[in-house]
Structure formats: structure tokens, C-alpha cells
């Protein structure tokens, strides 16, 4: 069940402290901060579209937890099909589920991709450290089992995530960088071909300093400080991790996330990674997942196709 109070906290400051003026690429002038009700309304619209796109969905469990499942959609035809792992956001919290990303998954399936829209353990549903990371990783690796039953081409697997789900989508592509002595280490993680991040977070340390992050990040990271905190950030926060070399695209808003994404892309590109961003002239956090927006849907399909090569 969606907790409106929690969503309001998520939205209330999502576009505060906009510093896009100095990094402005798209918009000719600073954008107004959208009212929480405006963002809440668009979020509601995305959720309300979900029931209409739930036909021909294969719901599969990948673990024993009640939220360890995903919705697999297959395109028309024989396959094998390239795969998109869809990761919803929601401030790392169990207050938000996978429904609002169902229209994005459906859109991509109609464009020729098998989509695996995952639910996972979040803070409030056994998702405190290290469980959310193990849950998301388990969902990704379960595709190997699904490929035994369905025509999936795992050589072309893209991760796509929105908001905090964008953080997990990028992290999934860097799991091969985790050291063997880590509790998150997996010997042979599923290889990722590319990453598409929709107004996502790339720096957990930065997010922890925000009013909307200071309560949630200690739970995500395990209430540790000092060297232990830094060690965990180096395992799970893309900005602090070794450079992730998998091709990656960021569709980002003119919000307080934009400068950190821009800095991340510059750093990754300087290190030889294929990393780029596409800045929308919008400050509404849910515009990048609005399937009624022709510009957005075109970008998502084009970039996903590019990343799945």
C-alpha cells in the first residue's frame, strides 16, 4: 500500500536546492520548483496506468521473501529477446512498489524487449543493510533460471532504474568490481550490457546529507560510520566505487541530482567509460517515467536499443 505521507516527504524536497543554473544545458532559465501536489499527481497517474498493462505478465519469485518477485513480459515472436531489468524507485523505502514502472516495462516490451520489472526488499520490508542489495542482485541473477523457460538473450541485458532504482540499476552493472571478502560478493554476477538511469542517484554520501536522505541512508548502509562507512560506500555507491565501465546513459532532470550526475559522467568519461547524459527541461521527478510523454518514450526506447547492442 502506498503511504502518501512518505511520498510527500519524498517529493517535498526532490527539486530543492536546484543548482542547474551553473550547469544548465537545456533550459534557458532556472526552472521553478514543482509543487509537491504536481509531482504527486503525476506519480498517481503512472500508478493508475498499471492495471491496464498487466495482461500476459509472468509473475515469478526469485527468493523466499514476500517481495522477492518480478513481472516478466515477453514481446511478440519467437525470440530470443534482449532483456531489460526494470528497477523502481521510492527513496529505498517499502512505501513504494513496482506498479508505477509497469507502463515503462510494457512500453519496452512492445518495442521488442523482454522486461523483468522487479520487486525487492526495501527499508521497511527487510531491506536494511545488506538485504536490499542482496535482493536486487538475486533478482538480476535469477534471469539465468528464467532463461531456461523463456526465450531470453542474456548477452544483451540492460538495467533501467528510476530515482533510487537508478542507483541500483547502475550498481548492478558494477557488481563484478566488489571484492571477494565483501558480504555482497557473488562469484559470477550476471553480466550487464548497459545501464539507463532515469533521474537517479549516483552518490549515497551526498544523498545522506539531504533532509530526505539523512534518515534513510543509515538504514540502507547499516548505521556505520568512519572507515566502515567508507568501505561500504566503495561497494555500493557509484561515485565512490571503482569506475563502472559498462556503457551508461543518464536521462536527468533539472533538479538537485543534476550536478552530481554531471560530475559522475565527467569522471567516468575521463577514466575511459562510455557514459553520457541527456538533460530534460523539466524539474518534475516523474517526467522521465511518464509514458504519455512522447519525448520521454522516444528517448527511453532509443537509448535502450543502443545499450542492448
C-alpha positions in Angstrom: 0.0 0.0 0.0 1.3 3.4 -0.9 1.9 5.7 2.0 1.0 9.2 0.9 2.8 10.8 3.8 6.0 9.1 2.9 5.6 10.0 -0.8 5.0 13.6 0.2 8.3 13.6 2.1 10.0 12.1 -1.0 8.6 14.8 -3.2 8.8 17.8 -0.9 12.4 18.5 -1.5 13.1 16.4 -4.6 13.8 19.6 -6.6 15.0 21.8 -3.9 18.5 23.4 -4.0 18.4 23.3 -7.8 21.8 24.3 -8.9 21.2 23.6 -12.6 21.7 27.3 -13.4 25.5 26.9 -13.4 25.3 23.6 -15.3 22.4 24.5 -17.4 22.5 22.7 -20.7 18.8 22.6 -21.9 16.8 25.2 -20.1 17.3 28.9 -20.9 16.5 30.0 -17.4 16.2 28.3 -13.9 13.0 26.2 -13.6 10.5 26.7 -10.8 10.4 24.0 -8.1 7.3 21.9 -8.9 4.6 21.8 -6.2 4.5 18.5 -4.3 0.9 18.1 -5.4 2.0 18.4 -9.0 4.5 15.6 -8.6 2.1 13.5 -6.5 -0.5 13.8 -9.3 1.9 12.6 -12.0 3.0 9.7 -9.7 -0.6 8.8 -9.2 -1.2 8.8 -13.0 1.7 6.3 -13.5 0.3 4.0 -10.8 -3.2 4.2 -12.2 -1.9 3.0 -15.6 -0.6 -0.2 -14.2 -3.7 -2.4 -14.3 -4.2 -1.8 -18.0 -0.8 -3.2 -18.8 -0.9 -6.4 -16.6 -2.0 -8.8 -19.3 0.4 -11.5 -20.4 2.6 -11.0 -17.4 4.5 -13.9 -15.9 5.0 -13.2 -12.2 8.0 -15.2 -10.9 9.5 -15.4 -7.5 13.3 -15.3 -7.2 13.6 -15.7 -3.4 11.7 -16.6 -0.3 10.7 -13.1 0.8 7.2 -11.8 0.1 8.6 -9.0 -2.1 11.2 -11.2 -3.8 9.3 -11.4 -7.2 9.3 -9.8 -10.6 7.0 -9.4 -13.6 8.3 -10.8 -16.8 6.9 -9.6 -20.0 7.7 -11.1 -23.4 7.4 -9.4 -26.9 5.5 -11.0 -29.8 7.6 -13.5 -31.7 9.9 -16.4 -31.0 13.0 -14.7 -29.6 15.4 -14.9 -28.0 14.8 -11.3 -26.8 17.2 -8.8 -25.3 16.3 -8.2 -21.7 15.7 -5.0 -19.6 15.8 -5.3 -15.8 13.4 -2.5 -14.6 14.1 -1.2 -11.1 11.5 1.1 -9.4 12.5 3.9 -7.0 10.8 5.2 -3.9 13.6 6.5 -1.6 14.8 3.0 -0.9 11.6 2.6 1.1 8.9 -0.1 1.1 6.3 2.7 0.8 6.6 2.5 -3.0 6.3 -0.6 -5.2 6.8 -1.7 -8.7 3.4 -0.7 -10.1 4.4 2.8 -11.3 7.1 1.3 -13.5 4.8 -1.2 -15.2 3.9 1.2 -18.0 7.6 1.7 -18.8 8.1 -2.1 -18.8 5.1 -2.6 -21.1 6.3 0.1 -23.5 9.7 -1.5 -23.8 8.1 -5.0 -24.3 6.1 -3.6 -27.2 9.3 -2.2 -28.6 10.8 -5.7 -28.7 12.4 -6.2 -25.3 11.7 -8.8 -22.6 11.3 -6.9 -19.4 11.8 -8.0 -15.8 10.1 -5.5 -13.6 11.4 -6.4 -10.2 10.1 -6.0 -6.7 12.8 -6.2 -4.0 13.4 -5.9 -0.2 13.4 -2.2 0.8 13.8 -0.3 4.1 10.6 -1.3 6.0 10.4 -4.8 4.3 13.6 -6.5 5.5 15.7 -4.2 3.2 18.1 -2.8 5.7 21.8 -3.4 5.1 22.8 -5.6 3.3 19.5 -7.1 2.3 18.3 -4.6 -0.3 21.5 -5.1 -2.3 21.3 -8.9 -2.0 17.6 -8.8 -3.0 18.2 -6.7 -6.2 21.3 -8.9 -7.0 19.2 -12.0 -6.6 16.5 -10.7 -8.9 19.1 -10.0 -11.6 20.9 -13.3 -11.3 17.5 -15.2 -11.3 17.3 -14.3 -15.0 19.6 -17.3 -15.6 16.8 -19.6 -14.3 14.1 -17.8 -16.2 16.2 -18.2 -19.4 15.7 -21.9 -19.1 12.0 -21.4 -19.5 11.7 -18.3 -21.6 13.5 -17.1 -24.8 15.8 -14.6 -23.2 19.1 -13.3 -24.7 21.1 -12.6 -21.6 24.1 -11.5 -23.6 22.0 -8.3 -24.2 20.8 -7.4 -20.7 20.2 -3.7 -19.9 19.3 -2.4 -16.4 16.9 0.6 -16.2 16.1 2.3 -13.0 14.3 5.5 -11.8 15.3 7.6 -8.8 16.7 5.2 -6.1 16.1 2.4 -8.6 18.6 4.2 -10.8 21.2 3.8 -8.1 20.5 0.0 -8.0 20.5 -0.2 -11.8 24.0 1.3 -12.0 25.2 -0.7 -9.0 24.1 -4.0 -10.7 26.5 -3.1 -13.6 29.4 -2.8 -11.2 29.0 -5.9 -9.1 32.0 -7.5 -10.7 34.1 -4.8 -9.0 33.1 -6.0 -5.5 36.0 -7.6 -3.6 35.8 -11.3 -2.6 35.9 -10.5 1.1 32.7 -8.4 0.9 29.4 -9.8 2.2 27.9 -8.6 -1.1 30.4 -10.6 -3.2 29.0 -13.1 -5.7 31.4 -15.2 -7.7 29.7 -14.9 -11.1 27.2 -12.0 -11.2 25.0 -11.6 -14.2 26.9 -9.5 -16.9 25.2 -6.2 -17.8 25.4 -4.8 -21.3 24.3 -1.2 -20.5 22.6 1.0 -17.9 19.8 3.6 -18.4 19.3 5.8 -15.3 16.2 8.0 -15.1 16.7 10.9 -12.8 18.7 8.6 -10.4 21.1 9.0 -7.5 24.7 8.2 -8.1 26.2 9.3 -4.7 24.7 7.9 -1.5 27.1 10.0 0.7 25.7 13.2 -1.0 22.1 12.0 -0.6 22.7 11.2 3.1 23.3 14.9 3.7 19.9 16.0 2.4 16.8 16.3 4.6 15.1 13.5 2.6 18.2 11.2 2.9 19.5 11.6 6.4 17.0 9.2 7.9 17.0 6.6 5.2 20.7 6.2 4.2 21.9 5.0 7.6 19.4 2.1 7.3 20.4 1.4 3.7 24.1 1.4 4.7 23.8 -0.2 8.1 24.2 2.5 10.7 28.0 2.5 10.5 30.5 5.4 10.5 34.1 6.2 9.7 36.2 3.7 7.9 33.4 1.1 7.9 31.0 3.5 6.2 33.6 4.5 3.6 34.2 0.8 2.9 30.6 0.2 2.3 30.2 3.3 0.1 33.1 1.9 -2.0 31.0 -1.2 -2.6 27.6 0.3 -3.3 27.7 4.0 -4.1 28.7 4.5 -7.8 30.5 7.8 -7.1 32.7 6.1 -4.5 33.1 2.7 -6.4 35.8 2.0 -8.9 34.8 3.3 -12.3 32.0 1.2 -13.9 33.0 0.7 -17.5 29.6 -0.7 -18.7 28.0 1.8 -21.2 25.6 4.0 -19.3 23.1 6.8 -20.1 21.5 9.2 -17.7 18.2 10.9 -18.6 18.2 13.5 -15.9 16.1 16.4 -14.8 16.9 20.0 -13.9 17.0 19.1 -10.2 19.4 18.9 -7.3 20.5 15.5 -8.7 21.8 17.0 -11.9 25.2 18.4 -10.7 26.2 15.1 -9.1 25.2 13.2 -12.2 27.1 15.6 -14.4 30.2 15.3 -12.2 29.9 11.5 -12.3 29.7 11.4 -16.1 32.7 13.7 -16.4 34.7 11.5 -14.0 33.6 8.2 -15.7 34.3 9.6 -19.2 37.8 10.8 -18.2 38.5 7.2 -17.0 37.5 5.8 -20.3 33.9 4.8 -19.6 31.2 5.2 -22.2 29.0 7.5 -20.1 26.7 10.3 -21.1 23.6 12.2 -20.0 20.6 13.7 -21.7 19.1 16.6 -19.6 15.3 17.1 -19.8 14.0 20.6 -19.5 11.8 19.6 -16.6 12.1 19.6 -12.8 9.2 17.1 -12.2 10.8 14.0 -10.8 8.3 11.7 -12.6 8.5 13.1 -16.1 11.3 10.6 -17.0 8.9 7.7 -16.4 5.8 9.3 -17.9 4.8 7.1 -20.8 2.2 9.6 -22.0 5.2 11.9 -22.9 6.3 11.2 -26.4 9.7 12.8 -26.0 10.4 10.6 -22.9 9.2 7.4 -24.5 11.3 8.0 -27.6 14.4 8.7 -25.6 13.9 5.6 -23.4 13.4 3.3 -26.4 16.3 4.7 -28.4 18.8 4.6 -25.6 17.7 1.1 -24.5 18.2 -0.1 -28.1 21.6 1.5 -28.2 22.7 -0.1 -24.9 21.4 -3.5 -25.8 23.7 -3.9 -28.8 
